[in-house]
Amino acid sequence: MIDLDGVLDNYTKYDNNKIPEIKSGAKEFLENLSQDYRLILFTTRNTKQATEWLIKNKIDIYFYDVTNVKIPAKIYIDDRAIAINFKGNYEQTMEDIKNFNVYWK
């Protein structure tokens, strides 16, 4: 599952009417990733709007589906999420959580 805003586009601020331009390198990344994984786009945006953006940017061919629900998946790629590989240390886990910030801020 791959998030749209901040992962595939040049997101800095939410605009309900416009999805920002595609991020440099995103198409190549999706092409490579889709060779080994079935990709699903997830977004809080209207899924029709997101699908139209995928088509406009000629990357719709890499996606199996578009959804606004985070369904069970092996991998989530999201700029507003933190995934911690818990290794038995609660203090380090708390530090990782406290230090998390989106890359574009």
C-alpha positions in Angstrom: 0.0 0.0 0.0 1.4 3.3 -1.1 0.1 6.7 0.1 -0.4 9.5 -2.5 0.2 12.8 -0.8 3.8 13.3 0.2 4.9 10.0 -1.3 4.0 10.2 -4.9 3.4 13.9 -5.3 5.1 17.1 -4.2 2.8 17.6 -1.2 3.4 20.4 1.3 -0.2 21.5 2.1 -3.6 19.9 1.5 -5.7 21.4 -1.3 -8.9 19.5 -1.9 -9.2 20.8 -5.4 -5.7 20.0 -6.7 -3.2 17.2 -6.3 0.4 18.5 -6.7 2.7 17.4 -9.5 4.2 14.0 -9.4 7.4 13.7 -7.4 10.7 13.2 -9.4 11.6 9.5 -9.5 8.1 8.2 -8.5 7.4 6.6 -11.8 10.6 4.7 -11.9 10.2 3.7 -8.3 6.7 2.3 -9.0 7.8 0.5 -12.1 10.5 -1.3 -10.2 8.3 -2.0 -7.2 5.5 -3.4 -9.3 7.7 -6.1 -10.7 7.7 -7.9 -7.3 4.6 -6.5 -5.5 0.9 -5.9 -6.2 0.5 -2.1 -5.5 -2.5 -0.5 -4.0 -2.8 3.3 -3.7 -4.4 4.6 -0.5 -5.4 8.2 0.0 -7.7 10.3 2.1 -8.7 12.1 -1.2 -11.6 11.2 -3.3 -10.6 7.9 -5.0 -12.0 9.1 -8.4 -9.8 12.2 -8.2 -6.8 10.1 -7.2 -7.4 7.6 -10.1 -7.6 10.5 -12.6 -4.3 11.8 -11.2 -2.7 8.4 -11.7 -4.0 8.2 -15.3 -2.8 11.8 -16.0 0.7 10.9 -14.8 0.7 7.6 -16.7 1.3 5.5 -13.6 -2.1 3.9 -13.3 -0.7 0.8 -14.9 1.3 0.0 -11.8 -1.7 -0.1 -9.4 -4.1 -3.0 -8.7 -6.5 -0.8 -6.9 -7.2 2.7 -5.3 -8.7 2.9 -1.9 -9.2 5.3 1.1 -9.0 2.4 3.6 -5.7 1.0 4.9 -6.3 -2.7 4.3 -3.9 -5.4 5.6 -0.7 -5.3 3.6 2.8 -6.6 3.9 4.3 -3.1 3.4 2.9 0.5 3.9 4.7 3.4 2.3 3.4 6.6 3.9 5.1 9.9 4.8 2.8 10.4 7.9 3.4 7.0 9.6 6.1 5.5 11.6 6.8 1.8 11.6 9.1 0.5 14.4 10.8 -2.8 14.3 10.4 -3.5 18.0 13.4 -5.2 19.4 12.5 -5.5 23.0 13.6 -2.0 24.1 10.7 0.3 25.2 12.9 3.3 25.8 14.3 3.2 22.3 10.8 2.7 20.9 9.6 5.8 22.8 12.6 7.8 21.4 11.8 6.8 17.9 8.2 7.8 18.3 9.1 11.2 19.9 11.6 12.0 17.1 9.3 11.2 14.2 8.5 14.0 11.8 7.4 14.1 8.2 10.4 14.7 5.9 8.9 17.7 4.2 8.6 19.8 7.3 
